[in-house]
Amino acid sequence: MKKLAIPLALSLLLATGQVWAHADHLKPQFGGVTADAESFQVELVFKGAEAMLYLTEHGAPVESTGASGKLIVLSGKGKEEVALSPNGYQTLGAKLSAKPGKGSKAVATITVPNRGTGNVRFTLK
């Protein structure tokens, strides 16, 4: 019985540590909507017609130097596709023709050096 108790206690301890490590996973930090891109997370924020995508890894900033991508926004007005480019330390940005409305859908494909390419989907609130 003792031989089983120690491995069981260790596995429970490790499992709870993983829960604590992911407590901030996908929590919006900038007032936007978030999505997981496998090796990094993305938060999409609109300021008027300007789209800002913040890159993080479990809450820590991910440098956007050399990153690129595209953003497709689907709304009642149709479809708009724009190129994303670095716009600050951890952000990619793009200017749309108009601010998308609530319930619009957005899809971003982002390539970050040394982290790979991620596809993320958003529903705007």
C-alpha positions as CSV (number, residue, x, y, z in Angstrom):
1,M,0.0,0.0,0.0
2,K,2.9,2.4,0.8
3,K,4.4,1.8,-2.6
4,L,1.2,3.0,-4.2
5,A,0.7,6.0,-1.9
6,I,4.0,7.9,-2.8
7,P,3.5,7.8,-6.6
8,L,-0.1,8.7,-6.2
9,A,0.7,11.7,-4.0
10,L,3.4,12.8,-6.5
11,S,1.1,12.6,-9.5
12,L,-1.6,14.6,-7.6
13,L,1.0,17.2,-6.7
14,L,2.2,17.5,-10.3
15,A,-1.3,17.7,-11.6
16,T,-2.3,20.6,-9.4
17,G,0.9,22.4,-10.3
18,Q,-0.2,22.3,-14.0
19,V,-3.6,23.8,-13.1
20,W,-1.9,26.7,-11.3
21,A,0.5,27.2,-14.3
22,H,-2.4,27.7,-16.7
23,A,-4.6,29.9,-14.5
24,D,-4.1,32.9,-16.7
25,H,-4.3,30.9,-20.0
26,L,-6.6,32.8,-22.4
27,K,-7.6,35.5,-19.9
28,P,-8.0,38.8,-21.8
29,Q,-5.4,41.3,-20.7
30,F,-6.2,44.1,-23.1
31,G,-10.0,44.1,-23.3
32,G,-10.4,41.9,-26.3
33,V,-11.2,38.3,-27.2
34,T,-8.6,35.5,-27.0
35,A,-7.8,32.3,-28.8
36,D,-5.1,29.7,-28.6
37,A,-2.6,29.3,-31.5
38,E,-1.0,26.1,-30.2
39,S,2.5,27.5,-29.3
40,F,1.2,31.0,-28.3
41,Q,-2.0,32.8,-27.5
42,V,-3.6,35.8,-29.3
43,E,-5.9,38.5,-28.1
44,L,-7.7,40.5,-30.7
45,V,-8.6,44.1,-29.8
46,F,-10.3,46.7,-32.0
47,K,-9.8,50.4,-31.5
48,G,-12.1,51.8,-34.2
49,A,-11.2,50.2,-37.4
50,E,-7.7,49.3,-36.2
51,A,-7.1,45.7,-35.3
52,M,-4.4,44.9,-32.7
53,L,-3.4,41.3,-32.0
54,Y,-1.4,40.8,-28.8
55,L,0.8,37.7,-28.6
56,T,1.4,36.0,-25.3
57,E,2.5,32.6,-24.0
58,H,0.5,31.9,-20.8
59,G,0.3,35.6,-20.0
60,A,3.9,36.5,-20.8
61,P,4.6,38.7,-23.9
62,V,5.8,37.1,-27.1
63,E,8.0,39.3,-29.2
64,S,6.4,40.1,-32.6
65,T,9.6,41.2,-34.4
66,G,9.7,39.4,-37.7
67,A,6.1,38.1,-37.3
68,S,3.6,38.3,-40.1
69,G,0.1,37.2,-41.0
70,K,-3.3,38.0,-42.3
71,L,-6.6,38.7,-40.7
72,I,-10.0,37.9,-42.3
73,V,-13.1,39.5,-40.9
74,L,-16.6,38.3,-41.8
75,S,-19.5,40.5,-40.9
76,G,-22.9,41.5,-42.2
77,K,-21.0,43.9,-44.5
78,G,-19.1,41.1,-46.2
79,K,-15.5,39.8,-46.0
80,E,-12.4,41.9,-45.6
81,E,-8.8,40.5,-45.6
82,V,-5.8,42.6,-44.4
83,A,-2.1,41.9,-43.9
84,L,-0.8,41.9,-40.4
85,S,2.6,43.4,-39.5
86,P,4.5,44.1,-36.3
87,N,3.1,47.1,-34.5
88,G,5.0,47.2,-31.1
89,Y,6.9,44.7,-29.0
90,Q,4.2,42.0,-28.7
91,T,1.6,43.2,-31.2
92,L,0.6,42.8,-34.9
93,G,-1.7,45.4,-36.4
94,A,-3.8,46.2,-39.4
95,K,-6.3,48.8,-40.5
96,L,-9.7,47.8,-41.7
97,S,-12.1,49.9,-43.8
98,A,-14.6,50.0,-40.8
99,K,-14.9,48.6,-37.2
100,P,-16.6,45.2,-37.3
101,G,-19.8,44.9,-35.4
102,K,-20.7,42.6,-32.5
103,G,-21.0,39.0,-33.5
104,S,-18.6,39.3,-36.5
105,K,-16.2,36.5,-37.0
106,A,-12.4,36.9,-37.5
107,V,-9.8,34.4,-38.5
108,A,-6.1,35.1,-38.2
109,T,-3.1,33.2,-39.6
110,I,0.1,34.3,-37.8
111,T,3.7,33.2,-38.2
112,V,6.1,34.0,-35.4
113,P,9.8,33.3,-35.8
114,N,10.9,30.3,-33.6
115,R,7.3,29.5,-32.7
116,G,5.7,28.5,-35.9
117,T,2.4,29.4,-37.5
118,G,-0.9,29.5,-35.7
119,N,-4.5,29.8,-36.9
120,V,-7.0,31.4,-34.6
121,R,-10.7,32.1,-34.8
122,F,-12.6,34.8,-32.9
123,T,-16.2,35.8,-32.4
124,L,-16.3,39.5,-31.6
125,K,-18.3,40.6,-28.5
